[in-house]
Amino acid sequence: MSTAIVCTALLGLLLFVLGILVSTTRGATKTNFGYNPDPTDRLYKLVRAHGNTAEYAPMLAVLFLFMAAHDPGGWVKYTIWGTTACRYLLVAGILMSPTLAKPQPLRFIGALGTYVGGIALCVAAFMVG
């Protein structure tokens, strides 16, 4: 299996597991709509982690698969792996943080890695196209 397919599947898994966690937490807290915007609230954190993943995972998946279709060099494969890992770090940082009102190192590393990796893959796509 190629790096791009595995990493795309990992992003999909992250998105759907977070979706299940949001749904089960909604059921457990009897919160059918919305959430308490308290940065320490578990449902709020899950909704933000799911929403953030839903914002970035689709474009990253497209970039991963596009680059795989054009026989990427080694650095592109490492960038795909690194960017995927950063998405997981960001989610871990959101969920493990006592509050989203304060910076958290995993969130920072995850966000930075997503931006750097995503921009690098966009540049690589320009070079291929």
HELIX and SHEET records of a PDB file:
HELIX    1   1 THR A    3  THR A   29  1                                  27    
HELIX    2   2 ARG A   42  ALA A   69  1                                  28    
HELIX    3   3 GLY A   74  MET A   96  1                                  23    
HELIX    4   4 PRO A  105  VAL A  128  1                                  24    
END                                                                             
